Amino acid sequence: MGYTRRDVDRLLAHAHPTPVLLGIADRYVAQRFPGWSWNRLIRALRATGAVELTVTGPQRCHARVRTLQVSRAGVCAAEWADGTVTTSTHESR
């Protein structure tokens, strides 16, 4: 399934202790990223380089990411503005 930077930013809005500990982040992922768990999806996104860790604010999707593909088979692929693609192959289950 294809996702935009905005979709990833919405996901990353859940990347702090309260939604993670209360299971809100897991439910969000289950509804929008079928076959993935919160922890595995975040690790896979970070492995593609699509997630920027900021010093002053929340994590966000890198501004140069054009689209992000997330498969049920456990593969994430970030397509960048220059046409390159980076992938990650974390297991989805």
C-alpha positions as CSV (number, residue, x, y, z in Angstrom):
1,M,0.0,0.0,0.0
2,G,1.2,3.5,-0.8
3,Y,1.4,6.3,1.8
4,T,2.3,10.0,1.6
5,R,4.6,11.9,3.9
6,R,1.5,13.3,5.6
7,D,0.3,9.7,6.4
8,V,3.7,8.9,7.9
9,D,3.6,12.2,10.0
10,R,0.2,11.2,11.3
11,L,1.6,7.8,12.3
12,L,4.6,9.4,14.0
13,A,2.3,11.7,16.0
14,H,1.7,8.5,18.0
15,A,5.4,8.1,18.8
16,H,5.4,9.0,22.4
17,P,4.9,7.0,25.6
18,T,1.2,7.7,26.3
19,P,-0.3,6.3,23.0
20,V,2.2,3.5,22.9
21,L,1.6,2.4,26.5
22,L,-2.1,2.7,26.2
23,G,-2.2,0.6,23.0
24,I,-3.5,3.5,20.9
25,A,-0.5,3.3,18.6
26,D,-1.0,-0.4,18.1
27,R,-4.7,0.1,17.2
28,Y,-3.8,2.9,14.8
29,V,-1.2,0.7,13.0
30,A,-3.6,-2.3,12.9
31,Q,-6.3,-0.1,11.2
32,R,-4.0,1.7,8.7
33,F,-1.0,-0.6,8.2
34,P,-2.5,-4.2,8.0
35,G,-0.2,-7.0,9.1
36,W,2.2,-4.7,11.0
37,S,2.8,-4.1,14.7
38,W,3.8,-0.6,16.0
39,N,7.3,-1.6,16.9
40,R,8.1,-3.5,13.7
41,L,6.7,-0.7,11.5
42,I,8.7,2.0,13.3
43,R,11.9,0.0,13.0
44,A,11.3,-0.7,9.3
45,L,10.5,3.0,8.6
46,R,13.6,4.1,10.4
47,A,15.7,1.5,8.4
48,T,14.6,3.1,5.1
49,G,15.8,6.5,6.4
50,A,12.3,8.0,6.0
51,V,12.0,9.0,9.6
52,E,13.8,12.2,10.8
53,L,14.7,12.4,14.5
54,T,14.4,16.0,15.5
55,V,16.0,17.6,18.5
56,T,13.3,20.2,19.2
57,G,10.1,18.4,18.2
58,P,8.5,15.1,17.3
59,Q,9.8,12.6,14.8
60,R,8.6,13.3,11.2
61,C,8.8,11.9,7.7
62,H,11.9,13.2,5.9
63,A,10.9,16.1,3.6
64,R,12.6,14.4,0.5
65,V,10.4,11.3,0.7
66,R,7.9,11.2,-2.2
67,T,6.0,8.1,-1.2
68,L,6.3,5.2,1.1
69,Q,5.2,1.6,0.2
70,V,4.4,-0.8,3.0
71,S,3.6,-4.4,2.2
72,R,1.9,-7.1,4.2
73,A,5.0,-9.2,3.5
74,G,7.1,-7.1,5.9
75,V,8.8,-4.8,3.4
76,C,8.9,-1.0,3.5
77,A,10.2,1.1,0.6
78,A,10.8,4.8,0.6
79,E,10.8,6.6,-2.8
80,W,12.8,9.8,-2.6
81,A,12.4,13.0,-4.6
82,D,15.4,12.2,-6.7
83,G,13.9,8.8,-7.7
84,T,16.0,6.6,-5.5
85,V,14.4,3.9,-3.4
86,T,15.5,2.6,0.0
87,T,14.0,-0.5,1.5
88,S,13.8,-2.5,4.7
89,T,12.7,-6.1,5.1
90,H,11.5,-6.5,8.7
91,E,9.1,-9.3,9.4
92,S,5.5,-8.1,9.7
93,R,4.3,-10.7,12.2
